[in-house]
Amino acid sequence: MRTRRNLVLLLFVVFLLTVNNSPHILSNISTTNAIPTQGSRGSLKVNGTGSGDHTTIQAAIDNATSGDTIFVDPGIYNETITISKPLQL
């Protein structure tokens, strides 16, 4: 009887962990559908090695106009950014 109770408790904990993580997974999937394709009008590319339009995120933000999309290549960007206009990152 004690083993059965422990099993039920374990299954309940696993269920709670699954339910709590599901909204995050689903929200990430739904937001990726709204991302415009790279190279579309009004887009800027940030690449820390220099192969993009800008090497820092803040430089891209400063040179973007309202509604532009900024694509950031993978990498480490140690900077503080300020966004004062509607943009997509």
Backbone as JSON Lines, residues from 0, in Angstrom:
{"i":0,"aa":"M","n":[0.82,-1.2,0.0],"ca":[0.0,0.0,0.0],"c":[0.86,1.26,0.0]}
{"i":1,"aa":"R","n":[1.95,1.23,0.76],"ca":[2.83,2.39,0.84],"c":[3.52,2.63,-0.5]}
{"i":2,"aa":"T","n":[3.91,1.57,-1.2],"ca":[4.55,1.7,-2.51],"c":[3.59,2.32,-3.52]}
{"i":3,"aa":"R","n":[2.34,1.91,-3.45],"ca":[1.35,2.47,-4.37],"c":[1.15,3.97,-4.1]}
{"i":4,"aa":"R","n":[1.12,4.36,-2.86],"ca":[0.97,5.78,-2.5],"c":[2.16,6.59,-3.0]}
{"i":5,"aa":"N","n":[3.36,6.05,-2.86],"ca":[4.55,6.74,-3.34],"c":[4.53,6.88,-4.85]}
{"i":6,"aa":"L","n":[4.07,5.84,-5.54],"ca":[3.97,5.89,-7.0],"c":[2.97,6.95,-7.44]}
{"i":7,"aa":"V","n":[1.83,7.0,-6.78],"ca":[0.82,8.01,-7.11],"c":[1.37,9.42,-6.85]}
{"i":8,"aa":"L","n":[2.06,9.59,-5.77],"ca":[2.66,10.88,-5.45],"c":[3.7,11.28,-6.5]}
{"i":9,"aa":"L","n":[4.52,10.34,-6.9],"ca":[5.54,10.59,-7.93],"c":[4.88,10.99,-9.25]}
{"i":10,"aa":"L","n":[3.85,10.26,-9.66],"ca":[3.15,10.59,-10.9],"c":[2.5,11.97,-10.82]}
{"i":11,"aa":"F","n":[1.97,12.33,-9.68],"ca":[1.37,13.65,-9.49],"c":[2.41,14.76,-9.63]}
{"i":12,"aa":"V","n":[3.58,14.58,-9.06],"ca":[4.66,15.57,-9.16],"c":[5.1,15.71,-10.61]}
{"i":13,"aa":"V","n":[5.27,14.6,-11.31],"ca":[5.66,14.65,-12.73],"c":[4.58,15.38,-13.54]}
{"i":14,"aa":"F","n":[3.32,15.11,-13.25],"ca":[2.23,15.8,-13.93],"c":[2.32,17.31,-13.71]}
{"i":15,"aa":"L","n":[2.53,17.74,-12.47],"ca":[2.62,19.17,-12.17],"c":[3.79,19.82,-12.89]}
{"i":16,"aa":"L","n":[4.92,19.15,-12.93],"ca":[6.08,19.7,-13.64],"c":[5.8,19.83,-15.13]}
{"i":17,"aa":"T","n":[5.12,18.87,-15.7],"ca":[4.79,18.91,-17.12],"c":[3.81,20.05,-17.42]}
{"i":18,"aa":"V","n":[2.79,20.2,-16.61],"ca":[1.8,21.24,-16.83],"c":[2.41,22.62,-16.67]}
{"i":19,"aa":"N","n":[3.29,22.8,-15.7],"ca":[3.9,24.11,-15.48],"c":[4.85,24.51,-16.6]}
{"i":20,"aa":"N","n":[5.48,23.57,-17.28],"ca":[6.42,23.9,-18.35],"c":[5.75,24.01,-19.71]}
{"i":21,"aa":"S","n":[4.59,23.46,-19.89],"ca":[3.93,23.46,-21.19],"c":[3.61,24.85,-21.73]}
{"i":22,"aa":"P","n":[3.1,25.79,-20.94],"ca":[2.79,27.11,-21.51],"c":[4.02,27.8,-22.1]}
{"i":23,"aa":"H","n":[5.19,27.61,-21.49],"ca":[6.39,28.25,-22.0],"c":[6.78,27.66,-23.35]}
{"i":24,"aa":"I","n":[6.67,26.37,-23.47],"ca":[7.0,25.72,-24.74],"c":[6.04,26.17,-25.83]}
{"i":25,"aa":"L","n":[4.75,26.18,-25.53],"ca":[3.76,26.59,-26.52],"c":[3.89,28.05,-26.9]}
{"i":26,"aa":"S","n":[4.21,28.93,-25.96],"ca":[4.34,30.35,-26.3],"c":[5.55,30.59,-27.18]}
{"i":27,"aa":"N","n":[6.64,29.84,-26.99],"ca":[7.81,29.99,-27.85],"c":[7.51,29.55,-29.27]}
{"i":28,"aa":"I","n":[6.72,28.5,-29.43],"ca":[6.39,28.02,-30.76],"c":[5.5,29.02,-31.48]}
{"i":29,"aa":"S","n":[4.52,29.58,-30.79],"ca":[3.59,30.49,-31.44],"c":[4.24,31.81,-31.83]}
{"i":30,"aa":"T","n":[5.24,32.28,-31.1],"ca":[5.86,33.55,-31.45],"c":[6.83,33.41,-32.61]}
{"i":31,"aa":"T","n":[7.36,32.23,-32.87],"ca":[8.3,32.09,-33.98],"c":[7.61,32.24,-35.32]}
{"i":32,"aa":"N","n":[6.3,32.03,-35.39],"ca":[5.58,32.17,-36.64],"c":[5.48,33.63,-37.09]}
{"i":33,"aa":"A","n":[5.64,34.56,-36.18],"ca":[5.47,35.97,-36.5],"c":[6.77,36.65,-36.94]}
{"i":34,"aa":"I","n":[7.88,35.92,-36.96],"ca":[9.17,36.52,-37.29],"c":[9.31,36.66,-38.8]}
{"i":35,"aa":"P","n":[9.57,37.86,-39.3],"ca":[9.76,38.03,-40.74],"c":[11.06,37.37,-41.19]}
{"i":36,"aa":"T","n":[11.17,37.12,-42.47],"ca":[12.37,36.48,-42.99],"c":[13.52,37.48,-43.05]}
{"i":37,"aa":"Q","n":[14.72,36.98,-42.86],"ca":[15.9,37.84,-42.9],"c":[16.08,38.37,-44.32]}
{"i":38,"aa":"G","n":[16.51,39.59,-44.44],"ca":[16.72,40.2,-45.74],"c":[15.49,40.96,-46.24]}
{"i":39,"aa":"S","n":[14.39,40.91,-45.49],"ca":[13.22,41.66,-45.9],"c":[13.47,43.15,-45.66]}
{"i":40,"aa":"R","n":[12.67,43.98,-46.29],"ca":[12.83,45.43,-46.15],"c":[12.68,45.83,-44.7]}
{"i":41,"aa":"G","n":[13.57,46.72,-44.23],"ca":[13.51,47.18,-42.86],"c":[14.16,46.24,-41.87]}
{"i":42,"aa":"S","n":[15.17,45.5,-42.31],"ca":[15.85,44.59,-41.39],"c":[17.33,44.91,-41.32]}
{"i":43,"aa":"L","n":[17.89,44.7,-40.14],"ca":[19.31,44.9,-39.91],"c":[19.87,43.64,-39.27]}
{"i":44,"aa":"K","n":[21.14,43.36,-39.56],"ca":[21.77,42.16,-39.01],"c":[22.94,42.56,-38.13]}
{"i":45,"aa":"V","n":[22.99,41.95,-36.92],"ca":[24.09,42.2,-35.99],"c":[24.95,40.94,-35.94]}
{"i":46,"aa":"N","n":[26.25,41.13,-36.15],"ca":[27.19,40.03,-36.05],"c":[28.45,40.58,-35.39]}
{"i":47,"aa":"G","n":[28.83,40.0,-34.26],"ca":[29.97,40.5,-33.51],"c":[31.29,40.41,-34.23]}
{"i":48,"aa":"T","n":[31.39,39.57,-35.27],"ca":[32.65,39.43,-35.99],"c":[32.76,40.36,-37.2]}
{"i":49,"aa":"G","n":[31.69,41.1,-37.51],"ca":[31.76,42.09,-38.58],"c":[31.11,41.68,-39.88]}
{"i":50,"aa":"S","n":[30.5,40.51,-39.96],"ca":[29.89,40.09,-41.23],"c":[28.44,40.56,-41.37]}
{"i":51,"aa":"G","n":[27.96,41.35,-40.42],"ca":[26.59,41.88,-40.49],"c":[26.6,43.36,-40.78]}
{"i":52,"aa":"D","n":[25.44,43.99,-40.65],"ca":[25.33,45.44,-40.83],"c":[25.99,46.19,-39.68]}
{"i":53,"aa":"H","n":[25.95,45.59,-38.48],"ca":[26.51,46.22,-37.28],"c":[27.17,45.16,-36.42]}
{"i":54,"aa":"T","n":[28.13,45.58,-35.59],"ca":[28.8,44.64,-34.69],"c":[28.25,44.7,-33.27]}
{"i":55,"aa":"T","n":[27.41,45.69,-32.97],"ca":[26.77,45.77,-31.65],"c":[25.26,45.91,-31.84]}
{"i":56,"aa":"I","n":[24.52,45.41,-30.86],"ca":[23.07,45.51,-30.9],"c":[22.63,46.97,-30.81]}
{"i":57,"aa":"Q","n":[23.3,47.75,-29.94],"ca":[22.92,49.15,-29.77],"c":[23.13,49.94,-31.05]}
{"i":58,"aa":"A","n":[24.18,49.66,-31.8],"ca":[24.42,50.37,-33.07],"c":[23.28,50.08,-34.05]}
{"i":59,"aa":"A","n":[22.82,48.84,-34.08],"ca":[21.7,48.49,-34.96],"c":[20.43,49.2,-34.51]}
{"i":60,"aa":"I","n":[20.19,49.26,-33.2],"ca":[19.01,49.94,-32.67],"c":[19.06,51.43,-33.02]}
{"i":61,"aa":"D","n":[20.23,52.04,-32.85],"ca":[20.38,53.47,-33.13],"c":[20.13,53.78,-34.61]}
{"i":62,"aa":"N","n":[20.5,52.87,-35.5],"ca":[20.35,53.11,-36.93],"c":[19.05,52.58,-37.52]}
{"i":63,"aa":"A","n":[18.25,51.91,-36.71],"ca":[16.98,51.37,-37.18],"c":[15.9,52.45,-37.12]}
{"i":64,"aa":"T","n":[14.87,52.25,-37.94],"ca":[13.7,53.11,-37.87],"c":[12.55,52.32,-37.25]}
{"i":65,"aa":"S","n":[11.53,53.01,-36.8],"ca":[10.39,52.35,-36.15],"c":[9.84,51.24,-37.02]}
{"i":66,"aa":"G","n":[9.65,50.06,-36.41],"ca":[9.08,48.93,-37.12],"c":[10.1,48.01,-37.76]}
{"i":67,"aa":"D","n":[11.37,48.39,-37.78],"ca":[12.41,47.54,-38.36],"c":[12.59,46.27,-37.53]}
{"i":68,"aa":"T","n":[13.18,45.27,-38.16],"ca":[13.52,44.03,-37.48],"c":[15.02,43.91,-37.4]}
{"i":69,"aa":"I","n":[15.53,43.58,-36.21],"ca":[16.97,43.41,-36.01],"c":[17.23,41.93,-35.75]}
{"i":70,"aa":"F","n":[18.03,41.32,-36.62],"ca":[18.43,39.93,-36.45],"c":[19.79,39.91,-35.77]}
{"i":71,"aa":"V","n":[19.89,39.18,-34.67],"ca":[21.14,39.11,-33.92],"c":[21.71,37.7,-34.07]}
{"i":72,"aa":"D","n":[22.9,37.61,-34.68],"ca":[23.55,36.31,-34.83],"c":[23.99,35.79,-33.47]}
{"i":73,"aa":"P","n":[24.11,34.48,-33.33],"ca":[24.56,33.9,-32.06],"c":[25.92,34.46,-31.65]}
{"i":74,"aa":"G","n":[26.08,34.65,-30.37],"ca":[27.34,35.16,-29.84],"c":[27.1,35.82,-28.5]}
{"i":75,"aa":"I","n":[28.17,36.31,-27.92],"ca":[28.09,37.01,-26.64],"c":[28.24,38.5,-26.92]}
{"i":76,"aa":"Y","n":[27.24,39.26,-26.52],"ca":[27.24,40.71,-26.71],"c":[27.17,41.34,-25.33]}
{"i":77,"aa":"N","n":[28.3,41.76,-24.81],"ca":[28.35,42.39,-23.48],"c":[28.09,43.88,-23.63]}
{"i":78,"aa":"E","n":[26.82,44.26,-23.52],"ca":[26.45,45.66,-23.66],"c":[25.12,45.9,-22.98]}
{"i":79,"aa":"T","n":[24.88,47.14,-22.65],"ca":[23.59,47.57,-22.14],"c":[22.89,48.27,-23.28]}
{"i":80,"aa":"I","n":[21.65,47.88,-23.55],"ca":[20.94,48.47,-24.68],"c":[19.75,49.29,-24.2]}
{"i":81,"aa":"T","n":[19.43,50.31,-24.99],"ca":[18.27,51.15,-24.73],"c":[17.43,51.18,-26.0]}
{"i":82,"aa":"I","n":[16.16,50.79,-25.88],"ca":[15.26,50.77,-27.02],"c":[14.19,51.82,-26.78]}
{"i":83,"aa":"S","n":[14.12,52.82,-27.67],"ca":[13.16,53.91,-27.5],"c":[12.2,54.02,-28.68]}
{"i":84,"aa":"K","n":[12.09,52.95,-29.46],"ca":[11.18,52.94,-30.6],"c":[10.7,51.5,-30.83]}
{"i":85,"aa":"P","n":[9.56,51.33,-31.49],"ca":[9.07,49.96,-31.7],"c":[9.94,49.2,-32.69]}
{"i":86,"aa":"L","n":[10.53,48.1,-32.24],"ca":[11.39,47.26,-33.06],"c":[11.1,45.79,-32.76]}
{"i":87,"aa":"Q","n":[11.53,44.93,-33.67],"ca":[11.49,43.5,-33.42],"c":[12.92,43.0,-33.36]}
{"i":88,"aa":"L","n":[13.23,42.22,-32.34],"ca":[14.57,41.64,-32.21],"c":[14.48,40.15,-32.42]}
